[in-house]
Amino acid sequence: MSESTVLDKAHCWHPFTRQEQWCAPDHQPLMISRAEGVWIYDENGNKYLDGNSSIWTNIHGHCRPEISSAIAKQAAVLDHSSYLGLGHPLASRLSAKLVSFFPEKTLERVFFSDNGSTAVEVALKMSMQSRMQKGEGERVRFLAFDNAYHGDTLGAASLGGVNRFFSRFQQLGFETQFLSSMADLENVDTSDVTALVIEPLIQGVNEMRPWPKGMLKELREWTAGKGIHLILDEVMTGFGRTGKMFACQVEGVIPDFLCVAKGLTGGTVPLAATLTTNQVYEAFLGPAENAFYYGHSYTANPIGCAAALASLDIFEKDGTFETLPGKIAIIGQLLAELEEGRQSVLEIRQCGMVAGIQLRQGLGEAVIREMRSFGVITRNILDTIVFMPPLCISKEEIGFYVRALRAALSKVG
Ligand SMILES: *Cc1c(COP(=O)(O)O)cnc(C)c1O
């Protein structure tokens, strides 16, 4: 065992991990020490394709020189400055850039935080507090979908519907009514609802399940008609995953709140943002107690903002959105071939550059373990394999990925 493995087993505690198995003497955990493009390298120099974009964060490949040098340059000039009562130029530029993806007078204000959970938490608290300050204090409940995932902090988790993660803490947090489909909206007493929260186009943690086409647009109309805020959690879907910059643009929908995180910095350093409208923002003007008393020490960290600006520039420089349709088609085609005549593959669910490969019960874990020996690292969600490479993946690398999956299935399935 390497020194880093010994120290890890003695002192580290990993998320979503059964530590007893992790620390077992015969378990050899991978220690990742380097990355470049879609490839990550372990301590021993073995090379793997990053099949889930390092837990859904990476966009343009690892260690893109433009982002790395923007980070280095910013770290030498201004590493951090409090955003409480102070501003800095990069946060100003990044806010303007983020709202520029939407028509004028729609999403105009940007509130920064650190991760996807806090981006959602901010939207929930803003929605609720805005009601209190607009004489709509009876609107205290939220609507969310079964099997949704919105993060792990208590407030965000109370909107989560993945029972194996959240049932223990479900009675804490925000009051939430869960829906299974659009049909359930008929049974909602809307008078005391402040907002509806959804992962647009596709639920991620719920084994990559796309919503029916047109549903988001319908939801926008329904929420607007009832005076309910629409909060879109684009923590996974944002920054090109679905083929557009944001998933809501696929159906021409503009929410009241847009939450982004994971891919905001291209998958380099933590940063998140919650975008909202001036209607919401204006409820926080006036007396001192109306302000939004929420924030984190590293809110709008300048190094994070520099990384985000550099990442957003690369979309233009690389012409990312022109390259995506071809890649999305190839992924669809290769995965469909994988399904043919193979009983272990039950369903392929694809939404843009993201896919879930549903396998026969009991195969998920074994297949991803086998894929490692064929040079691909990804994760399973139960028996669904997550297929979510960085957007910069080449057609040859897509081929490599699917061949590894095929080889693993042949061995296991
Ligand atoms: C990952 C994720 C979150 C939580 O983001 P963190 O940065 O892990 O806190 C929230 N919502 C969705 C849809 C996600 O995929």
PDBQT file of the ligand as one rigid body, heavy atoms in Angstrom, charges set to zero:
ROOT
HETATM    1  C1  LIG A 501     -24.926  17.597  -7.498  1.00  0.00    +0.000 C 
HETATM    2  C2  LIG A 501     -26.277  18.199  -7.448  1.00  0.00    +0.000 A 
HETATM    3  C3  LIG A 501     -26.653  19.049  -6.397  1.00  0.00    +0.000 A 
HETATM    4  C4  LIG A 501     -25.757  19.314  -5.220  1.00  0.00    +0.000 C 
HETATM    5  O1  LIG A 501     -24.582  19.956  -5.590  1.00  0.00    +0.000 OA
HETATM    6  P1  LIG A 501     -23.310  19.914  -4.586  1.00  0.00    +0.000 P 
HETATM    7  O2  LIG A 501     -22.318  20.805  -5.246  1.00  0.00    +0.000 OA
HETATM    8  O3  LIG A 501     -22.882  18.481  -4.537  1.00  0.00    +0.000 OA
HETATM    9  O4  LIG A 501     -23.794  20.414  -3.277  1.00  0.00    +0.000 OA
HETATM   10  C5  LIG A 501     -27.889  19.633  -6.446  1.00  0.00    +0.000 A 
HETATM   11  N1  LIG A 501     -28.734  19.394  -7.457  1.00  0.00    +0.000 NA
HETATM   12  C6  LIG A 501     -28.418  18.600  -8.493  1.00  0.00    +0.000 A 
HETATM   13  C7  LIG A 501     -29.388  18.406  -9.606  1.00  0.00    +0.000 C 
HETATM   14  C8  LIG A 501     -27.177  17.959  -8.512  1.00  0.00    +0.000 A 
HETATM   15  O5  LIG A 501     -26.871  17.144  -9.522  1.00  0.00    +0.000 OA
ENDROOT
TORSDOF 0
